[in-house]
Amino acid sequence: MPQGAPRSAPEQQSLQQQPARREQQQQRRRRRRRRRRRPVPAALSGHVQAGLGAAASPPPSDVFSALRLHLPGIQGFWDDSRYPFLAQVLVAEENVDFRIHVENQTRARDDVSRKQLRLYQLYSRTSGKHIQVLGRRISARGEDGDKYAQLLVETDTFGSQVRIKGKETEFYLCMNRKGKLVGKPDGTSKECVFIEKVLENNYTALMSAKYSGWYVGFTKKGRPRKGPKTRENQQDVHFMKRYPKGQAELQKPFKYTTVTKRSRRIRPTHPG
């Protein structure tokens, strides 16, 4: 367009709006700079740096107090998706009890991990015999090496939960809702899961995972006791693990090798 020529109405309107557009762009840049320069509390500065890495350690308790004091001033800072570690700090608790986590995981079933099978006998302290799984009937009258006294113990989860199955009958040791010990062909029910407890006297007690406080116990005659009548400190619920006859050699003992000092080699002398 030649100089001095009159401009059209749209062109004049566009020229008038240019200063306003420049002002809006400058305001956007200022807001971005303010967000980048927003200060982080001194107590969090070190943990922010660590949180950007892959393995960040949990913050100490003094960080939580700093969060409460500076939370209104740094609220916009948490919204940034570049700092997921700081978002986790907001929902973390000061006093974390690891025992609660262990108890929750102990109650849960573990169907993913590989099962560990062990073969041994359970010697009853009161009857002086071993637990037998005779199909649906359970007793503690088995002699050492009896085929019905050989038990396959399968770990169910990391919290010492086991399932006990008779090797000969393939029936599982279970406890029903009345507290009676019975044998079942299917051991998927939680009634067939027991928690192993190692007592101070080195005996083992088996508590039902479904009915807390009910233990596997037998009388002096080898008859099963009902779960509600058992306690942890009773001798009726104390057992000792024993390998069957002929199975002890499968557990290879440690072998110690003696290292002798190497003697100096004597080379033969050839006559000159």
N, C-alpha and C positions, 0 to 999 in steps of 0.2 A: 504494500500500500504506500503511495507517495506521501511524503511528509506534508503536513498541513491539511490533509484530507479529513473530512469529518468522520468520526467513528460511529458505528452503529450502536443501537441501544444495548444489545447483549454484550458487546465488547466493553462498553463503558461500565456496565454492571459488574463484569468480571474483574475489571481493574479496581473497582471500588472494594471488592471482596478480598483482594489479595492481602492487604494488611491484616485483616481479621484471620485469614488462614494461617499466615505466618505466626501470629500470636498464639493460635491454638496449637500449632506444632511445637512452639517453644514451651508452652505449658506442659505438654506431654513429655518432652525431654526432661523438664525439671522434676516432674513426678517420678520418672524412672530413676533419675539420679538420687532422689531422696530415698527411694526404696533400697537402692544398692548401698547407700551410706548409713542405713538404719543401724544404730549401735546394738551390740549383743552384750548382755550382762557379763561381767568379768568372771563370775562363777561358772558360766556356761561356755566361755570362749574356747577353753581347752577341749571340752566334750563335743562341741560342734565340729571341731577339726577331726576328732576321732570318729564322730558319727558319719562323716562322709566316706570313710573307708568301709571295707567289707566286714571286718571283724571289729566291732565297737564294744568296749566294755561298758557295763551298766554304770550309771552315775552314782556318786555317793549321796548321802542324805542331805548334805548342804545344798545340793543342786535343786532339790525340791522346794526348799525354802526360798531360794532365789527365783524359782518359777512363780511362786505365789506373789512375791513382791513385784516382779517385773512383768507379770502376765498382761496387764492392760496395755503396757507400752509396747509390747512386742507381739501383739496378737496377729498383726499382719505378717509377721515374720514366719509364723507357724503355717500359714496357708500356702507357702511356697512348696511345691512338690519336690524340690531338690533336696529337702532336708527331712527325709522320712524318720530319721533317728529321733529328731526332736518331737515329732508327733507321738512316738512311742513313749517318750519320757512323760508326756502329759497324762497318759493313762496308767503309768506304772505306779506301783504301791511302794511305800517306804519300807514296811515290814513284810517281807515275803517269807512265808513259812513253807519250806520245801517238803515238810512231812505231809501237808495237805495234798500236794501234787503226787507224792508216792502213794498215799491212800487211794486217791482217785484212779491212778493207773493200776493199782493192785485189784480194784474192783472190776476194772474193764477187762474184756476178753482180748487176747492177742491171737489173731488168726493169720498174722502175716509172718511172724518170726518162725524160724525152723524149730521143730519140736525136738527135745532131747529125751531119749528113752534110757532108762536104767533098770536093771534087773537085780532085785534083792528080796530078802525076807524081812518081815516086821515081827520082832520078838516082843511078846507081851510081858510086861513086868509082873503082872498079877498071876496070870495063868501059867507062866513059865513055858509056854508054847508059842507057835507062830500063827499069824492070821491066815485063814484059809478062805478062798472065794469058791464055794461049792455051788456054782450056778446062782440061784436066787437066794441061797442061804449063806450066811457069813458066820464064822466061828473063829476061835483062837485056840485050836487044839492040834495044830499041825506040828509034826516032828521036823527036826532039821533035815532038809533035803527033800521033804514031801513035795510031790508035783503040784498039789493044790496050794501050797504055801509060797510058790514062786510068783512074784508080783512084778508086772511091768509098770513102772512109774513114769508117767509122761508129764513134762513141764507144760503148764498152760500159759504162764506169763512170768514177767521178771519178779513179781512179788511173792515168790515161793509158793505159787499155786500149782497143784499137781492133780493128776487123774491116776487112779490106781486100778489096774486091770489084772485079773487072774490070767496067767500065761496058759494054763491048761483049758479053762472053760471060756476064756475071752469075755467074761462078764465083768462089769465095772462095779467097784465098791461105791455105793451111794447112800445118802441119808434122806429119808422122806420127810414130809412135813410134820409127822408125829415123832420124829427123832429116832426112828428105827433104822438100823443098818440093813440094807437089802442089796442084792445084786441085780444089775440091769444090763441087757445086751447092748443098749445104746448109751454112750457116755457123754452125749452132747449137752445134756441138761446141767444146769449149775448145781443141782443137788449132788452131782458126782464130782464136784471140784472141792478140794480141801487145801487148807493153808498149813504149810509145814512151820512148826515153831520149835526151835532148838532151845531147850530149857537149861537152867543153870547146872543141873545134875547130868548134863550131856545126853539126856533122853530126848526123844522127839515126840511132840504132840501134834495131832491132826485135827484142826478145827474146820467145821463146815464153812465154806465161802458164802453160802446162801443164808444159813442160820447162824449168825454170829453168837459165839459163846457155847455152842454145842460141839462136843468133841467125840471122836471115835474112842470107845472104851469097852472093856470086857471084864467080866467077873473072874473069880478064881477058877470056876469051872469052864471058862472059855466061852461063856454066853455073852452076846452083845448087850451093852447097856444103852438105854435110851438117852438121846442127846440132852434133854432138859435136866437130867439127873447127874450130869458130868460137870466137873470143874477142872481147871488147868492144874491145880496142885494135888489132884487125886492120883494115886498110883495106877488106877484103872486106865488112865489115858496115856500112860508112859510107854513108849516103844523104843526099841533099839534096832537099827538097821544091821542086817547080817547077810553076807553073801551065801548063796546055797553051796552045798557040798560039790566040789569039783569046779566051782566057778571062781575060786579065789585066785587060781593061777592066771586067769584072764587079765587080772589087774597086775601089770608088769611093775615090779618094784624098781626103784632107782638103782642104777649100777654105777659104782665109783671105779674109775680107772686110775691105777697108780702110774705116775710118771717117773721113770728111772733116768738117772743122769747118763747121758750118752758117753760111752767110753771112747777114748781116742783110738782111731784106727792105726794099727801098726802095719806099715808097708813092708813087704818082704824085701830083704836085701839081696842083691845079685852079686855074686863074686866078681871082682874086677879081674 
